[in-house]
Amino acid sequence: MKKTFSLLASTLFTACSAPVWSSESLPGYWEYHEFLNAFPTQGQLTESLSQTVRAPAIPLTIKQKDPVTISVVYPGQQISDYWVRNIKAFESRMDELGIDYEINQVFTRPNIDTRQQSVSLMEAVKNKSGYLIFTLDTTRHRKFIEHVLHSTDTKLILQNITTPVRNWASAQPFMYVGFDHVKGSHVLAEYFKKTISEKSAYSVLYFSEGYVSDARGGTFIQDMSAENRYRLASSYYTKANIESGYQAAIDTLREHPEIKFIYACATDVALGAAKAIKELKRDDVVLNGWGGGSAELDAIKQGDLDVTVMRMNDDTGVAMAEAIKWDLEGKPVPTVYSGDFELVTSEDSTEKMDRLKAQAFRYSDN
């Protein structure tokens, strides 16, 4: 049983920024498997949650006195349907578990609606929400998160990040949950190494400046730069939307016509780049997506994208619901959880894509 309140911020776009070079790795964070190996008990808890996520729901075993209160502030206004599907899967699993809850959802635009995010986050704290589901991408996010960790009783679930912050060792969030950006980037790097001849030039189109760009873009560049096998010709931060992805791709293809492939760090950026490639008639340039949502899978079918790393999307929504259930039952909850990936290419059959979609969207397509 639930009550839902929604607020949808308006759409907007801005132009791409100037070229930049990637930073090194992810300083200040535990990488996913590094953290689990360093803390074996956490590894056991994470594996137990992974098995629970893949299994049918088992209803809550205790009787609630009051509904669980949950606030959600997501950068959900993107072509990528990850965030919307995530919440649908979360609510569906909560219903299957028989948890009584109230949820307040706010979807904003990445890199733009900072004021709306701040207002919504402060309201969640003021209203003493039991759980707050947010993300960590920028320094501004980090400052707010530290305030919640040290000054409130609200339990914080950080979405789209699976690398615990080292400096928060004494007061980690309730849970980090998502699909490991580093692992997904390794998968795509291996694909490009197998399909693109060595010494080829490439460009990286980042998300907006922040954690996601570092994790996806920085990791990929390090992989491709090993032994000087490939040459990074250019890299751009975008505004995390189609328009800036398009402009960045136009600029880099005109300035560096020798480029053999473009690595895009997000769905909207990739679809913008696909538009540029088509406009300039550069069908020889290989382009990836990141995440494998509905828009990317359609683009692969249409020949606009060549490859993507597909998240088993609904896993993370299910994981959050199960974590709340465990918490209500007084069971320990793992600090971090990452869902599964599958590589999808334009060579794959319709049958394979349909099978993966049935698994990835098992809740959010219903």
Buried (B, 14 or more C-beta within 10 A) or exposed (E): EBEEEEEEBEEEBEEBBEBBEBEEBBEEBBBBBEBBEEBEEBBEBBEBBBEBBEEEBEEBEEEEEEBBBBBBBBBBBBBBBBBBBBBBBBBBBBBBBBBBBBBBBBBBBBBBBEEBBEBBBEBBBEEEBBBBBBBBBBEEBBEBBBEBBEEBEBBBBBBBBBBBBEEBEEEBBBBBBBBBBBBBBBBBBEBBBEEBEEEBBBBBBBBBBBBBBBBBBBBBBBBBEEEEBBBBBBBBBBBBBBBBBBBBBBBBBEEBEEBBBBBBBBBBBBBBBBBBBEEBEBEEBBBBBBBBBBBBBEBBEEEBBBBBBBBBBBBBBBBBBBBBBBBBEEEEBBBBBBBBBBBBBBEBEEEEBEEBBEBBBBBBBE
